Amino acid sequence: MKFGGVKALLLAFGFLPVVCTQGQQVIYNNTSQPLRGSDGNLIKASINTEYGEEIVLGGTARQVQEFAFEYFAQTATQGDEFARVKFYREDAGGWIQPNGLPSTDYLLPGSVIWDSGLFPVQEGYNSKDFTVEFANKTVIVPNAFIWSIQFYGISQTTGDKAGLLYYYFPTVGLSYNDIWEKRANGWTPTANDNLAKNNFNAYLVAVPEPSVVALGTLALVVGGWSLLRRRPRQAVQATE
């Protein structure tokens, strides 16, 4: 079968959706070392406000395909228990330190990259996975960003609590020994000094950005077509 230049390009672009689904990378993984208290129970962050942490990603892929995390809930079930996850860029300037100067180490959460919307909170230990939600969206994350959660309809008092689970070091990517809390006066970095590390369970998978894959494929196609055109005509015909 013989393909002209235009047909070859169209055929190549027809394969782009397949190419774009390849190259999945785990770019953040903190799922292997849960922190436990002296009683042996997993340690939870039951905080009555929006809170989260900055994560620095490994790998090179940045189009999110999957995001998952673990949480715990023990609630006075009334049917109004929900949670909401957000991804933030660190583009709101430096956190204002107690001395009144902006920090160069703590960059505030600013514009929202992705918002899960409300989802129901389940009793017990749970893993929440957003693979399906990302399948229909193009969410590109920077090398470092802040992810947060807020629980609704839960008082965070005895018998009515929910929270993320603390883990130690991530095995892919990195996270600093602090978290972010959104208080009345704005976002503030905090740390629980009783913990070995202030990190949360989380798992993030991504693929290369479509523009990167498409440009790479186009370069291969154009380069291949150029080489094909330079070949003697009889050589091309010999492959028909």
Backbone hydrogen bonds, N-H to C=O, Kabsch-Sander energy under -0.5 kcal/mol:
donor,donor_aa,acceptor,acceptor_aa,energy
8,A,4,G,-2.6
9,L,5,G,-2.0
10,L,6,V,-2.5
11,L,7,K,-2.6
12,A,8,A,-2.2
13,F,9,L,-2.6
14,G,10,L,-1.7
15,F,11,L,-0.8
15,F,12,A,-1.1
16,L,13,F,-0.9
18,V,15,F,-0.6
19,V,15,F,-2.3
20,C,16,L,-2.8
21,T,17,P,-0.6
21,T,18,V,-0.9
22,Q,19,V,-1.7
25,Q,206,A,-3.1
27,I,25,Q,-0.8
27,I,204,L,-2.1
28,Y,204,L,-1.4
29,N,172,V,-2.1
30,N,202,A,-2.9
35,L,166,Y,-2.3
37,G,41,N,-2.9
40,G,37,G,-2.0
43,I,35,L,-2.2
45,A,164,L,-2.6
46,S,44,K,-0.8
47,I,45,A,-1.3
49,T,47,I,-1.3
51,Y,149,I,-2.4
52,G,180,W,-2.3
53,E,147,W,-2.0
55,I,145,F,-2.8
56,V,174,L,-2.9
57,L,143,N,-3.1
58,G,27,I,-3.0
62,R,207,V,-0.8
63,Q,207,V,-2.5
64,V,62,R,-0.8
64,V,139,V,-2.6
65,Q,205,V,-3.1
66,E,205,V,-1.8
68,A,203,Y,-2.4
69,F,128,K,-1.7
71,Y,126,N,-2.4
72,F,163,G,-2.6
73,A,124,G,-1.4
74,Q,161,K,-3.1
77,T,75,T,-1.7
82,F,80,D,-0.7
82,F,152,Y,-1.8
83,A,119,F,-2.2
84,R,150,Q,-1.5
85,V,117,G,-0.5
86,K,148,S,-1.7
87,F,114,W,-2.6
88,Y,146,I,-3.2
89,R,111,S,-2.8
91,D,89,R,-1.2
92,A,108,L,-1.5
95,W,106,Y,-2.9
97,Q,95,W,-0.7
97,Q,101,L,-2.8
100,G,97,Q,-2.7
103,S,95,W,-2.9
107,L,105,D,-0.8
108,L,93,G,-3.0
108,L,106,Y,-0.5
110,G,89,R,-2.9
113,I,87,F,-3.0
114,W,87,F,-1.1
116,S,85,V,-2.9
119,F,83,A,-2.1
121,V,81,E,-2.2
124,G,73,A,-3.2
126,N,71,Y,-2.8
128,K,69,F,-2.9
128,K,126,N,-0.5
129,D,127,S,-0.5
130,F,67,F,-2.6
134,F,130,F,-1.8
135,A,131,T,-1.0
135,A,132,V,-0.5
136,N,132,V,-0.6
136,N,133,E,-0.7
137,K,134,F,-1.3
139,V,137,K,-0.7
140,I,138,T,-0.6
141,V,62,R,-2.4
141,V,139,V,-0.5
145,F,55,I,-1.8
146,I,88,Y,-2.0
147,W,53,E,-2.2
148,S,86,K,-2.5
149,I,51,Y,-3.1
150,Q,84,R,-1.5
152,Y,82,F,-3.4
156,Q,160,D,-1.9
157,T,160,D,-1.1
160,D,157,T,-2.8
161,K,74,Q,-2.8
163,G,72,F,-2.3
164,L,45,A,-0.9
165,L,70,E,-1.0
166,Y,43,I,-2.4
167,Y,199,N,-2.7
168,Y,33,Q,-2.5
171,T,29,N,-2.8
172,V,29,N,-1.2
174,L,56,V,-2.3
178,D,176,Y,-1.9
178,D,198,N,-0.5
179,I,190,T,-2.9
180,W,52,G,-3.4
181,E,188,T,-2.4
182,K,50,E,-2.8
183,R,181,E,-1.0
183,R,186,G,-2.3
186,G,183,R,-1.9
188,T,181,E,-2.6
190,T,179,I,-2.9
193,D,191,A,-0.8
195,L,192,N,-1.8
199,N,167,Y,-0.8
199,N,197,K,-0.9
201,N,165,L,-2.1
202,A,30,N,-1.0
203,Y,68,A,-2.2
204,L,28,Y,-2.8
205,V,66,E,-2.5
206,A,25,Q,-2.6
207,V,63,Q,-2.3
212,V,209,E,-0.5
213,V,209,E,-2.1
214,A,210,P,-3.2
215,L,211,S,-2.3
216,G,212,V,-2.1
217,T,213,V,-2.6
218,L,214,A,-2.9
219,A,215,L,-2.3
220,L,216,G,-1.8
221,V,217,T,-2.6
222,V,218,L,-3.1
223,G,219,A,-2.5
224,G,220,L,-2.7
225,W,221,V,-2.9
226,S,222,V,-2.5
227,L,223,G,-2.2
228,L,224,G,-2.4
229,R,225,W,-2.3
230,R,226,S,-1.2
231,R,227,L,-0.9
231,R,228,L,-0.8
235,A,232,P,-0.9
236,V,232,P,-1.5
237,Q,233,R,-2.4
238,A,234,Q,-1.6
239,T,235,A,-0.5
239,T,236,V,-1.4
240,E,237,Q,-1.5
